[in-house]
Amino acid sequence: RLPADARRRVIEIPLLHGDQALRLAYASMDVFVHAAEIGETFGMVLAEAMLCHTPVVTLSRPVRDNSQLEVVQHDVGGLVAATEEDLAHAMTMLG
């Protein structure tokens, strides 16, 4: 459902092993996009991306476990989107 200009820039990364591989992956990203269906209990991947100075775009899922709002904080560590449409818009803003 992403606009074509955003969709063509999305790269799915295979499972990585080790801190160095994670640091290199996060540091090479323009934006880290996170869209869990039910939310995140802690949001470790969000914190890791921000630790590597990679802006985060995440989808707020208040149904259960919503650390996205606490870890990222909208317009601080990145952008927190309320809807899937907002997520696509935020990706184009930061990407």
C-alpha positions as a Markdown table, in Angstrom:
| # | Residue | x | y | z |
|---|---|---|---|---|
| 1 | Arg | 0.0 | 0.0 | 0.0 |
| 2 | Leu | 3.0 | 2.3 | -0.1 |
| 3 | Pro | 3.3 | 4.8 | -2.8 |
| 4 | Ala | 5.6 | 3.6 | -5.6 |
| 5 | Asp | 8.4 | 6.1 | -4.8 |
| 6 | Ala | 8.6 | 4.8 | -1.2 |
| 7 | Arg | 8.1 | 1.1 | -2.1 |
| 8 | Arg | 11.0 | 1.0 | -4.6 |
| 9 | Arg | 13.3 | 2.1 | -1.8 |
| 10 | Val | 12.3 | -0.6 | 0.7 |
| 11 | Ile | 14.9 | -3.3 | 1.3 |
| 12 | Glu | 14.1 | -6.3 | 3.5 |
| 13 | Ile | 17.2 | -7.4 | 5.4 |
| 14 | Pro | 17.8 | -11.1 | 6.3 |
| 15 | Leu | 18.4 | -12.2 | 9.8 |
| 16 | Leu | 21.7 | -10.7 | 11.2 |
| 17 | His | 24.0 | -12.2 | 13.8 |
| 18 | Gly | 26.3 | -10.2 | 16.1 |
| 19 | Asp | 26.5 | -6.6 | 17.3 |
| 20 | Gln | 28.9 | -5.5 | 14.5 |
| 21 | Ala | 26.5 | -6.8 | 11.8 |
| 22 | Leu | 23.6 | -5.0 | 13.5 |
| 23 | Arg | 25.5 | -1.7 | 13.8 |
| 24 | Leu | 26.5 | -1.8 | 10.2 |
| 25 | Ala | 23.0 | -2.6 | 9.1 |
| 26 | Tyr | 21.4 | 0.2 | 11.2 |
| 27 | Ala | 24.1 | 2.7 | 10.2 |
| 28 | Ser | 23.5 | 2.0 | 6.5 |
| 29 | Met | 19.8 | 2.8 | 6.6 |
| 30 | Asp | 18.2 | 6.1 | 5.8 |
| 31 | Val | 15.2 | 5.3 | 8.0 |
| 32 | Phe | 14.3 | 2.3 | 10.1 |
| 33 | Val | 10.6 | 1.4 | 9.6 |
| 34 | His | 8.8 | -0.6 | 12.3 |
| 35 | Ala | 5.2 | -1.8 | 11.8 |
| 36 | Ala | 4.3 | -4.5 | 14.3 |
| 37 | Glu | 0.7 | -5.8 | 14.2 |
| 38 | Ile | 0.1 | -5.6 | 17.9 |
| 39 | Gly | 2.9 | -3.4 | 19.3 |
| 40 | Glu | 6.2 | -3.9 | 21.1 |
| 41 | Thr | 6.6 | -4.8 | 24.7 |
| 42 | Phe | 9.9 | -3.0 | 25.0 |
| 43 | Gly | 11.0 | -1.8 | 21.6 |
| 44 | Met | 14.6 | -3.1 | 21.6 |
| 45 | Val | 14.9 | -2.7 | 17.8 |
| 46 | Leu | 13.7 | 0.9 | 18.1 |
| 47 | Ala | 16.3 | 1.7 | 20.7 |
| 48 | Glu | 19.1 | 0.0 | 18.7 |
| 49 | Ala | 18.3 | 1.9 | 15.5 |
| 50 | Met | 18.2 | 5.3 | 17.4 |
| 51 | Leu | 21.5 | 4.3 | 19.1 |
| 52 | Cys | 23.0 | 4.1 | 15.6 |
| 53 | His | 21.6 | 7.6 | 14.8 |
| 54 | Thr | 19.1 | 6.1 | 12.4 |
| 55 | Pro | 15.8 | 7.9 | 12.4 |
| 56 | Val | 12.8 | 5.7 | 13.2 |
| 57 | Val | 9.3 | 5.6 | 11.7 |
| 58 | Thr | 7.0 | 3.4 | 13.7 |
| 59 | Leu | 3.3 | 2.6 | 13.7 |
| 60 | Ser | 1.5 | 3.1 | 17.0 |
| 61 | Arg | -0.5 | 0.0 | 17.8 |
| 62 | Pro | -2.3 | 0.8 | 21.1 |
| 63 | Val | -4.2 | -2.5 | 21.2 |
| 64 | Arg | -1.5 | -4.1 | 23.4 |
| 65 | Asp | 2.1 | -3.3 | 24.2 |
| 66 | Asn | 2.9 | 0.2 | 22.9 |
| 67 | Ser | 6.4 | 1.0 | 23.7 |
| 68 | Gln | 6.7 | 2.8 | 20.4 |
| 69 | Leu | 5.3 | 6.0 | 21.9 |
| 70 | Glu | 7.7 | 5.8 | 24.9 |
| 71 | Val | 10.9 | 4.7 | 23.2 |
| 72 | Val | 10.7 | 6.8 | 20.0 |
| 73 | Gln | 8.6 | 9.8 | 21.1 |
| 74 | His | 7.1 | 11.5 | 18.1 |
| 75 | Asp | 9.4 | 14.1 | 16.5 |
| 76 | Val | 12.2 | 13.2 | 18.9 |
| 77 | Gly | 13.8 | 9.9 | 17.9 |
| 78 | Gly | 11.7 | 9.7 | 14.8 |
| 79 | Leu | 8.1 | 9.7 | 13.8 |
| 80 | Val | 5.2 | 7.8 | 15.3 |
| 81 | Ala | 2.4 | 7.2 | 12.9 |
| 82 | Ala | -1.2 | 6.6 | 14.0 |
| 83 | Thr | -2.4 | 4.9 | 10.8 |
| 84 | Glu | -0.8 | 2.9 | 7.9 |
| 85 | Glu | -1.4 | 5.9 | 5.6 |
| 86 | Asp | 0.5 | 8.1 | 8.1 |
| 87 | Leu | 3.3 | 5.6 | 8.2 |
| 88 | Ala | 3.7 | 5.8 | 4.4 |
| 89 | His | 3.7 | 9.6 | 4.6 |
| 90 | Ala | 6.3 | 9.6 | 7.4 |
| 91 | Met | 8.5 | 7.3 | 5.4 |
| 92 | Thr | 8.6 | 9.7 | 2.5 |
| 93 | Met | 9.3 | 12.6 | 4.9 |
| 94 | Leu | 12.3 | 11.0 | 6.4 |
| 95 | Gly | 13.5 | 8.9 | 3.5 |
